[in-house]
Amino acid sequence: MSVILLVDDDEVVRTVLREILIRAGYQLLEASNGQEALKLLQNHAIDLTITDIFMPEMDGIDLLAAISRSRPGSKIIAMSGGYKAMDPKLTLRMAQSFGAVEILSKPLHAEQLLAAVSKVLG
């Protein structure tokens, strides 16, 4: 069973995505920001990280950079709905340059999420 680390500061989003992923048979760990995620990554074998971009404490871009330095080749999906006037497509393209292998725009549909996870975990 694959272990997924889900990182998002929005508890409602985490709850919805948790249900989708658990029902699909994945084991899940959760963090509300990048700092929490890094602690979990140090102590657990993670097959895939799914992270939001805009979060307090440590955002998704900083998290992507930290994971790329400490665990090259990690599988990461970045997701974003944008922030204020910032275009989510631009943000997600930036996430790809920092190591995200797949990108998703919020709001997500269950089929989109599961297709991306399946593709990345192959």
DSSP file (Angstrom, degrees, kcal/mol; ACC not computed):
  #  RESIDUE AA STRUCTURE BP1 BP2  ACC     N-H-->O    O-->H-N    N-H-->O    O-->H-N    TCO  KAPPA ALPHA  PHI   PSI    X-CA   Y-CA   Z-CA
    1    1 A M              0   0    0      0, 0.0     2,-0.2     0, 0.0    25,-0.1   0.000 360.0 360.0 360.0 128.6    0.0    0.0    0.0
    2    2 A S        -     0   0    0     23,-0.1    25,-2.5    45,-0.0     2,-0.5  -0.466 360.0-137.4 -74.9 142.3    1.4    3.4   -1.0
    3    3 A V  E     -a   27   0A   0     23,-0.2    44,-2.2    -2,-0.2    45,-1.5  -0.891  19.8-167.3-103.8 125.5    1.9    6.0    1.6
    4    4 A I  E     -ab  28  48A   0     23,-2.8    25,-2.5    -2,-0.5     2,-0.6  -0.929  13.3-149.3-115.2 134.7    0.9    9.6    0.7
    5    5 A L  E     -ab  29  49A   0     43,-2.9    45,-3.1    -2,-0.4     2,-0.5  -0.922  15.3-160.9-100.1 118.4    1.8   12.7    2.6
    6    6 A L  E     -ab  30  50A   0     23,-2.9    25,-2.3    -2,-0.6     2,-0.5  -0.893   7.3-172.2-103.7 122.0   -1.0   15.3    2.1
    7    7 A V  E     +ab  31  51A   0     43,-3.1    45,-2.4    -2,-0.5     2,-0.3  -0.948  24.8 130.2-122.8 113.5    0.1   18.9    2.9
    8    8 A D        -     0   0    0     23,-2.0    25,-0.1    -2,-0.5     6,-0.1  -0.934  47.1-144.9-159.8 137.0   -2.5   21.7    3.0
    9    9 A D  S    S+     0   0    0     -2,-0.3     2,-0.8    45,-0.3    23,-0.1   0.656  81.6  88.3 -78.5 -14.9   -3.3   24.4    5.5
   10   10 A D     >  -     0   0    0      1,-0.2     4,-2.4     2,-0.0     5,-0.2  -0.759  63.4-161.1 -89.5 110.8   -7.1   24.2    4.8
   11   11 A E  H  > S+     0   0    0     -2,-0.8     4,-2.4     1,-0.2    -1,-0.2   0.842  89.8  54.7 -61.1 -35.3   -8.6   21.5    7.0
   12   12 A V  H  > S+     0   0    0      2,-0.2     4,-2.3     1,-0.2    -1,-0.2   0.926 109.0  47.7 -65.0 -44.5  -11.7   21.2    4.9
   13   13 A V  H  > S+     0   0    0      1,-0.2     4,-2.8     2,-0.2     5,-0.3   0.932 112.2  49.9 -61.5 -45.7   -9.6   20.5    1.8
   14   14 A R  H  X S+     0   0    0     -4,-2.4     4,-2.8     1,-0.2    -2,-0.2   0.907 109.8  51.4 -59.8 -41.2   -7.5   17.9    3.7
   15   15 A T  H  X S+     0   0    0     -4,-2.4     4,-2.1     2,-0.2    -1,-0.2   0.932 112.6  44.4 -62.4 -46.6  -10.6   16.2    5.0
   16   16 A V  H  X S+     0   0    0     -4,-2.3     4,-2.0     2,-0.2    -2,-0.2   0.942 117.0  44.7 -64.1 -47.9  -12.1   15.9    1.5
   17   17 A L  H  X S+     0   0    0     -4,-2.8     4,-2.7     1,-0.2     5,-0.2   0.874 109.9  56.7 -66.6 -35.9   -8.9   14.7   -0.1
   18   18 A R  H  X S+     0   0    0     -4,-2.8     4,-2.9    -5,-0.3     5,-0.3   0.945 107.6  47.9 -57.2 -48.9   -8.2   12.3    2.8
   19   19 A E  H  X S+     0   0    0     -4,-2.1     4,-2.3     1,-0.2    -2,-0.2   0.913 112.3  49.0 -60.7 -43.6  -11.5   10.6    2.2
   20   20 A I  H  X S+     0   0    0     -4,-2.0     4,-1.2     1,-0.2    -1,-0.2   0.939 115.9  42.8 -60.7 -47.6  -10.9   10.3   -1.5
   21   21 A L  H  <>S+     0   0    0     -4,-2.7     5,-2.3     2,-0.2    -2,-0.2   0.884 114.2  48.8 -71.4 -39.7   -7.4    8.9   -1.1
   22   22 A I  H ><5S+     0   0    0     -4,-2.9     3,-1.7    -5,-0.2    -1,-0.2   0.915 109.5  52.6 -66.8 -41.9   -8.3    6.5    1.8
   23   23 A R  H 3<5S+     0   0    0     -4,-2.3    -1,-0.2    -5,-0.3    -2,-0.2   0.809 105.4  56.3 -62.4 -28.3  -11.3    5.1   -0.2
   24   24 A A  T 3<5S-     0   0    0     -4,-1.2    -1,-0.3    -5,-0.2    -2,-0.2   0.483 126.7-102.3 -82.7  -2.0   -8.9    4.5   -3.1
   25   25 A G  T < 5S+     0   0    0     -3,-1.7     2,-0.3     1,-0.3    -3,-0.2   0.595  74.2 137.4  97.7  12.3   -6.8    2.4   -0.8
   26   26 A Y      < -     0   0    0     -5,-2.3     2,-0.4   -25,-0.1    -1,-0.3  -0.652  51.7-127.4 -92.1 149.0   -3.9    4.7    0.0
   27   27 A Q  E     -a    3   0A   0    -25,-2.5   -23,-2.8    -2,-0.3     2,-0.4  -0.756  34.1-151.3 -88.8 142.0   -2.3    5.1    3.5
   28   28 A L  E     -a    4   0A   0     -2,-0.4     2,-0.3   -25,-0.2   -23,-0.2  -0.935  25.2-178.1-128.7 139.3   -2.2    8.8    4.5
   29   29 A L  E     -a    5   0A   0    -25,-2.5   -23,-2.9    -2,-0.4     2,-0.4  -0.934  22.9-153.4-119.6 150.8   -0.1   11.1    6.6
   30   30 A E  E     +a    6   0A   0     -2,-0.3     2,-0.3   -25,-0.2   -23,-0.2  -0.955  17.4 176.8-133.0 147.8   -1.1   14.8    6.9
   31   31 A A  E     -a    7   0A   0    -25,-2.3   -23,-2.0    -2,-0.4     3,-0.1  -0.984  24.2-147.8-141.8 150.2    0.5   18.1    7.6
   32   32 A S  S    S+     0   0    0     -2,-0.3     2,-0.3   -25,-0.2   -25,-0.1   0.461  82.5   8.5 -98.7  -1.9   -0.9   21.7    7.6
   33   33 A N  S  > S-     0   0    0    -25,-0.1     4,-1.9    22,-0.1    26,-0.1  -0.971  85.1 -90.3-163.3 174.5    2.3   23.4    6.4
   34   34 A G  H  > S+     0   0    0     24,-2.2     4,-2.4    22,-0.5     5,-0.2   0.842 118.4  55.8 -63.9 -36.4    5.8   22.7    5.0
   35   35 A Q  H  > S+     0   0    0      2,-0.2     4,-1.6     1,-0.2    -1,-0.2   0.926 109.4  46.3 -64.0 -44.4    7.5   22.5    8.3
   36   36 A E  H  > S+     0   0    0      1,-0.2     4,-1.9     2,-0.2    -1,-0.2   0.902 111.5  53.7 -61.8 -40.1    5.2   19.8    9.6
   37   37 A A  H  X S+     0   0    0     -4,-1.9     4,-2.6     1,-0.2    -2,-0.2   0.907 104.9  53.0 -62.4 -43.2    5.6   18.0    6.3
   38   38 A L  H  X S+     0   0    0     -4,-2.4     4,-1.5     1,-0.2    -1,-0.2   0.880 107.4  52.3 -61.9 -37.8    9.5   18.0    6.6
   39   39 A K  H  X S+     0   0    0     -4,-1.6     4,-1.0     2,-0.2    -1,-0.2   0.918 111.2  46.7 -63.2 -42.9    9.2   16.4   10.1
   40   40 A L  H  X S+     0   0    0     -4,-1.9     4,-1.2     1,-0.2     3,-0.5   0.891 109.0  55.1 -65.9 -39.1    7.0   13.6    8.8
   41   41 A L  H  < S+     0   0    0     -4,-2.6    -1,-0.2     1,-0.2    -2,-0.2   0.812 105.2  54.0 -64.2 -29.5    9.3   13.1    5.8
   42   42 A Q  H  < S+     0   0    0     -4,-1.5    -1,-0.2     1,-0.2    -2,-0.2   0.798 118.0  34.5 -71.6 -28.9   12.3   12.6    8.2
   43   43 A N  H  < S+     0   0    0     -4,-1.0     2,-0.3    -3,-0.5    -2,-0.2   0.442 114.5  51.8-110.5  -1.2   10.5    9.9   10.2
   44   44 A H  S  < S-     0   0    0     -4,-1.2     2,-0.7    -5,-0.1    -1,-0.0  -0.970  76.4-116.0-138.5 150.7    8.4    8.0    7.6
   45   45 A A        -     0   0    0     -2,-0.3     2,-0.5    -3,-0.0    -3,-0.1  -0.789  39.8-168.9 -82.9 115.7    8.8    6.3    4.2
   46   46 A I        -     0   0    0     -2,-0.7    29,-0.2    -5,-0.2   -42,-0.2  -0.922  21.5-172.4-113.1 129.4    6.7    8.4    1.9
   47   47 A D  S    S+     0   0    0    -44,-2.2    28,-0.3    -2,-0.5     2,-0.3   0.773  76.4   9.2 -86.9 -29.2    5.9    7.3   -1.7
   48   48 A L  E     -b    4   0A   0    -45,-1.5   -43,-2.9    26,-0.1     2,-0.5  -0.985  59.3-153.0-154.6 137.1    4.2   10.5   -2.8
   49   49 A T  E     -bc   5  76A   0     26,-2.4    28,-2.9    -2,-0.3     2,-0.5  -0.963   7.8-168.0-111.6 130.7    3.8   14.0   -1.4
   50   50 A I  E     +bc   6  77A   0    -45,-3.1   -43,-3.1    -2,-0.5     2,-0.4  -0.977  20.4 179.3-114.6 117.6    0.8   16.1   -2.5
   51   51 A T  E     -bc   7  78A   0     26,-2.8    28,-2.5    -2,-0.5   -43,-0.2  -0.947  28.7-136.6-129.4 142.3    1.2   19.7   -1.5
   52   52 A D  E     - c   0  79A   0    -45,-2.4    28,-0.2    -2,-0.4     3,-0.1  -0.391  19.9-140.1 -73.9 164.9   -0.6   23.0   -1.7
   53   53 A I  S    S+     0   0    0     26,-0.9     7,-3.1     1,-0.2     2,-0.8   0.874  82.6  58.1 -96.8 -50.4    1.5   26.0   -2.6
   54   54 A F  S    S+     0   0    0      5,-0.2   -45,-0.3     6,-0.1    -1,-0.2  -0.744  70.2 133.0 -93.4 108.3    0.2   28.8   -0.5
   55   55 A M        -     0   0    0     -2,-0.8   -22,-0.1    -3,-0.1     2,-0.0  -0.969  52.2-105.8-146.4 156.7    0.4   28.0    3.3
   56   56 A P  S    S+     0   0    0      0, 0.0     2,-2.6     0, 0.0   -22,-0.5  -0.254  95.7  22.1 -75.8 173.3    1.7   29.7    6.4
   57   57 A E  S    S+     0   0    0    -24,-0.1     2,-0.3   -23,-0.1   -24,-0.1  -0.393 138.7   5.9  70.7 -70.5    5.0   28.8    8.2
   58   58 A M  S    S-     0   0    0     -2,-2.6   -24,-2.2     4,-0.0   -23,-0.1  -0.946  81.3-141.4-144.2 121.2    6.5   27.2    5.1
   59   59 A D     >  -     0   0    0     -2,-0.3     4,-2.1   -26,-0.1    -5,-0.2  -0.174  29.8 -99.2 -80.0 175.8    4.8   27.4    1.7
   60   60 A G  H  > S+     0   0    0     -7,-3.1     4,-2.8     1,-0.2     5,-0.2   0.814 119.2  55.5 -65.7 -33.4    4.7   24.7   -1.0
   61   61 A I  H  > S+     0   0    0     -8,-0.5     4,-2.4     2,-0.2    -1,-0.2   0.937 110.3  45.6 -66.3 -45.9    7.5   26.1   -3.1
   62   62 A D  H  > S+     0   0    0      2,-0.2     4,-2.3     1,-0.2    -2,-0.2   0.887 113.5  51.2 -63.0 -37.9    9.9   26.1   -0.1
   63   63 A L  H  X S+     0   0    0     -4,-2.1     4,-2.8     2,-0.2     5,-0.2   0.935 108.9  50.4 -63.3 -46.4    8.8   22.6    0.7
   64   64 A L  H  X S+     0   0    0     -4,-2.8     4,-2.6     1,-0.2    -2,-0.2   0.919 111.4  48.5 -57.1 -44.8    9.4   21.5   -2.9
   65   65 A A  H  X S+     0   0    0     -4,-2.4     4,-1.8     2,-0.2    -1,-0.2   0.911 112.3  48.6 -63.2 -42.6   12.9   23.0   -2.8
   66   66 A A  H  X S+     0   0    0     -4,-2.3     4,-2.4     2,-0.2     5,-0.2   0.909 113.1  46.7 -65.4 -42.4   13.7   21.3    0.6
   67   67 A I  H  X S+     0   0    0     -4,-2.8     4,-3.3     1,-0.2    -2,-0.2   0.916 110.1  53.4 -66.0 -42.2   12.5   17.9   -0.6
   68   68 A S  H  < S+     0   0    0     -4,-2.6    -1,-0.2    30,-0.3    -2,-0.2   0.863 113.2  44.4 -61.4 -35.5   14.4   18.2   -3.9
   69   69 A R  H  < S+     0   0    0     -4,-1.8    -2,-0.2    -5,-0.2    -1,-0.2   0.919 123.6  33.2 -73.0 -44.3   17.6   18.9   -1.9
   70   70 A S  H  < S+     0   0    0     -4,-2.4    -2,-0.2     1,-0.2    -3,-0.2   0.770 133.4  24.4 -87.3 -26.7   17.1   16.2    0.7
   71   71 A R  S >< S-     0   0    0     -4,-3.3     3,-1.6    -5,-0.2    -1,-0.2  -0.548  77.8-162.3-138.6  69.5   15.4   13.5   -1.3
   72   72 A P  T 3  S+     0   0    0      0, 0.0    -4,-0.1     0, 0.0    -3,-0.1  -0.219  77.8  27.3 -54.5 141.5   16.2   13.9   -5.0
   73   73 A G  T 3  S+     0   0    0      1,-0.2    -5,-0.1    -5,-0.1    26,-0.0   0.508  83.9 155.9  84.8   4.5   13.8   12.1   -7.3
   74   74 A S    <   -     0   0    0     -3,-1.6     2,-0.6    -7,-0.2    -1,-0.2  -0.305  47.2-116.8 -62.9 148.6   10.9   12.3   -4.8
   75   75 A K        +     0   0    0    -28,-0.3   -26,-2.4   -29,-0.2     2,-0.4  -0.796  43.1 171.9 -91.2 120.1    7.4   12.1   -6.3
   76   76 A I  E     -c   49   0A   0     -2,-0.6    25,-2.5    23,-0.4    26,-1.2  -0.994  23.0-164.0-135.7 133.2    5.5   15.3   -5.7
   77   77 A I  E     -cd  50 102A   0    -28,-2.9   -26,-2.8    -2,-0.4     2,-0.4  -0.974  15.7-156.9-111.2 127.0    2.2   16.6   -6.9
   78   78 A A  E     -cd  51 103A   0     24,-2.3    26,-2.3    -2,-0.5     2,-0.3  -0.829  10.7-174.7-103.4 143.5    1.6   20.4   -6.4
   79   79 A M  E     +cd  52 104A   0    -28,-2.5   -26,-0.9    -2,-0.4     2,-0.3  -0.987   7.5 164.6-136.7 147.8   -1.9   21.9   -6.3
   80   80 A S  E     - d   0 105A   0     24,-1.7    26,-2.4    -2,-0.3     3,-0.1  -0.983  34.4-162.9-160.6 148.3   -3.1   25.4   -6.1
   81   81 A G        -     0   0    0      1,-0.4     8,-0.1    -2,-0.3    24,-0.1   0.227  61.4-110.8-108.8   8.2   -6.1   27.6   -6.5
   82   82 A G        -     0   0    0      6,-0.2    -1,-0.4     5,-0.2     2,-0.3  -0.247  26.0-104.5  86.7 179.1   -4.0   30.7   -6.7
   83   83 A Y  B >   -E   86   0B   0      3,-1.0     3,-2.9    -3,-0.1     2,-0.1  -0.917  63.4 -51.3-151.5 119.7   -3.7   33.5   -4.2
   84   84 A K  T 3  S-     0   0    0     -2,-0.3    -1,-0.0     1,-0.3     0, 0.0  -0.312 127.0  -9.7  50.7-118.4   -5.2   37.0   -4.6
   85   85 A A  T 3  S+     0   0    0     -2,-0.1     2,-0.4    -3,-0.1    -1,-0.3   0.436 108.1 113.5 -88.9   1.4   -4.2   38.3   -8.0
   86   86 A M  B <   -E   83   0B   0     -3,-2.9    -3,-1.0     1,-0.1     3,-0.0  -0.609  69.5-125.6 -81.3 128.8   -1.7   35.5   -8.7
   87   87 A D     >  -     0   0    0     -2,-0.4     4,-1.9    -5,-0.2     3,-0.4  -0.561   9.8-143.2 -71.2 124.2   -2.6   33.1  -11.5
   88   88 A P  H  > S+     0   0    0      0, 0.0     4,-2.6     0, 0.0     5,-0.2   0.819  99.4  59.5 -60.9 -29.7   -2.6   29.5  -10.3
   89   89 A K  H  > S+     0   0    0      2,-0.2     4,-2.1     1,-0.2     5,-0.2   0.908 106.2  46.9 -65.3 -40.0   -1.2   28.3  -13.6
   90   90 A L  H  > S+     0   0    0     -3,-0.4     4,-2.1     2,-0.2    -1,-0.2   0.926 112.9  49.5 -64.6 -45.3    1.9   30.5  -13.2
   91   91 A T  H  X S+     0   0    0     -4,-1.9     4,-2.0     1,-0.2    -2,-0.2   0.909 111.5  48.5 -60.3 -43.7    2.3   29.2   -9.6
   92   92 A L  H  X S+     0   0    0     -4,-2.6     4,-1.8     2,-0.2    -1,-0.2   0.858 108.3  53.2 -69.5 -35.2    2.0   25.6  -10.7
   93   93 A R  H  X S+     0   0    0     -4,-2.1     4,-1.5     2,-0.2    -1,-0.2   0.897 108.8  51.2 -64.0 -38.4    4.5   26.1  -13.5
   94   94 A M  H  X S+     0   0    0     -4,-2.1     4,-0.8     1,-0.2    -2,-0.2   0.900 106.0  55.3 -63.1 -40.2    6.9   27.5  -10.9
   95   95 A A  H ><>S+     0   0    0     -4,-2.0     5,-2.1     1,-0.2     3,-0.8   0.881 103.4  55.4 -60.6 -38.7    6.2   24.4   -8.8
   96   96 A Q  H ><5S+     0   0    0     -4,-1.8     3,-1.5     1,-0.2    -1,-0.2   0.890 102.8  55.1 -61.3 -38.8    7.2   22.2  -11.7
   97   97 A S  H 3<5S+     0   0    0     -4,-1.5    -1,-0.2     1,-0.3    -2,-0.2   0.718 107.2  52.1 -69.0 -17.9   10.6   24.0  -11.9
   98   98 A F  T <<5S-     0   0    0     -4,-0.8    -1,-0.3    -3,-0.8   -30,-0.3   0.315 135.8 -78.5 -99.1   6.8   11.1   23.1   -8.2
   99   99 A G  T < 5S+     0   0    0     -3,-1.5   -23,-0.4     1,-0.3     2,-0.3   0.411  76.9 144.5 119.9  -3.2   10.4   19.4   -8.6
  100  100 A A      < -     0   0    0     -5,-2.1    -1,-0.3     1,-0.2   -23,-0.2  -0.523  29.8-164.7 -68.1 130.1    6.7   18.8   -8.9
  101  101 A V  S    S+     0   0    0    -25,-2.5     2,-0.3    -2,-0.3   -24,-0.2   0.632  75.2  22.4 -90.3 -14.8    6.1   15.9  -11.3
  102  102 A E  E     -d   77   0A   0    -26,-1.2   -24,-2.3     2,-0.0     2,-0.4  -0.988  69.7-155.9-148.4 148.0    2.4   16.7  -11.7
  103  103 A I  E     -d   78   0A   0     -2,-0.3     2,-0.4   -26,-0.2   -24,-0.2  -0.969   6.0-170.6-130.4 145.5    0.3   19.8  -11.1
  104  104 A L  E     -d   79   0A   0    -26,-2.3   -24,-1.7    -2,-0.4     2,-0.4  -0.999  16.0-138.3-136.2 136.1   -3.4   20.2  -10.3
  105  105 A S  E     -d   80   0A   0     -2,-0.4   -24,-0.2   -26,-0.2   -26,-0.0  -0.758  39.8 -92.2 -90.6 138.3   -5.5   23.4  -10.2
  106  106 A K  S    S+     0   0    0    -26,-2.4     2,-0.1    -2,-0.4     3,-0.0  -0.669 102.2  60.2 -86.3 148.7   -8.1   23.7   -7.4
  107  107 A P  S    S-     0   0    0      0, 0.0     2,-0.2     0, 0.0    -2,-0.1   0.486  83.8-158.9 -74.7 147.4  -10.9   23.0   -7.0
  108  108 A L        -     0   0    0     -2,-0.1     2,-0.4    -4,-0.1    -2,-0.1  -0.626  10.9-142.8 -95.2 151.9  -10.1   19.4   -7.6
  109  109 A H     >  -     0   0    0     -2,-0.2     4,-2.3     1,-0.1     3,-0.4  -0.890  25.7-119.7-107.1 146.6  -12.4   16.6   -8.8
  110  110 A A  H  > S+     0   0    0     -2,-0.4     4,-2.7     1,-0.2     5,-0.2   0.878 113.9  53.0 -53.1 -42.2  -11.9   13.1   -7.3
  111  111 A E  H  > S+     0   0    0      1,-0.2     4,-2.3     2,-0.2    -1,-0.2   0.898 108.7  49.9 -63.5 -40.5  -11.2   11.7  -10.7
  112  112 A Q  H  > S+     0   0    0     -3,-0.4     4,-2.3     2,-0.2    -2,-0.2   0.945 112.9  46.4 -60.5 -49.7   -8.5   14.3  -11.5
  113  113 A L  H  X S+     0   0    0     -4,-2.3     4,-2.5     1,-0.2    -2,-0.2   0.934 114.5  45.8 -60.5 -49.2   -6.7   13.6   -8.2
  114  114 A L  H  X S+     0   0    0     -4,-2.7     4,-2.5     1,-0.2    -1,-0.2   0.855 111.6  52.4 -67.4 -34.4   -6.8    9.8   -8.5
  115  115 A A  H  X S+     0   0    0     -4,-2.3     4,-2.3    -5,-0.2    -1,-0.2   0.919 111.7  46.6 -64.8 -43.1   -5.7    9.9  -12.1
  116  116 A A  H  X S+     0   0    0     -4,-2.3     4,-2.5     2,-0.2     5,-0.2   0.921 113.5  48.2 -64.9 -44.0   -2.7   12.1  -11.1
  117  117 A V  H  X S+     0   0    0     -4,-2.5     4,-2.8     1,-0.2     5,-0.3   0.935 113.0  47.9 -62.0 -46.9   -1.8    9.9   -8.2
  118  118 A S  H  X S+     0   0    0     -4,-2.5     4,-1.5     1,-0.2    -1,-0.2   0.896 112.3  49.7 -60.8 -41.7   -2.1    6.7  -10.3
  119  119 A K  H  < S+     0   0    0     -4,-2.3    -2,-0.2     2,-0.2    -1,-0.2   0.924 114.6  43.4 -62.7 -46.2    0.1    8.3  -13.0
  120  120 A V  H  < S+     0   0    0     -4,-2.5    -2,-0.2     1,-0.2    -1,-0.2   0.897 118.9  41.7 -71.3 -40.7    2.8    9.4  -10.6
  121  121 A L  H  <        0   0    0     -4,-2.8    -1,-0.2    -5,-0.2    -2,-0.2   0.695 360.0 360.0 -79.9 -17.6    2.9    6.2   -8.6
  122  122 A G     <        0   0    0     -4,-1.5    -1,-0.1    -5,-0.3    -3,-0.1   0.417 360.0 360.0  39.8 360.0    2.6    4.3  -11.9
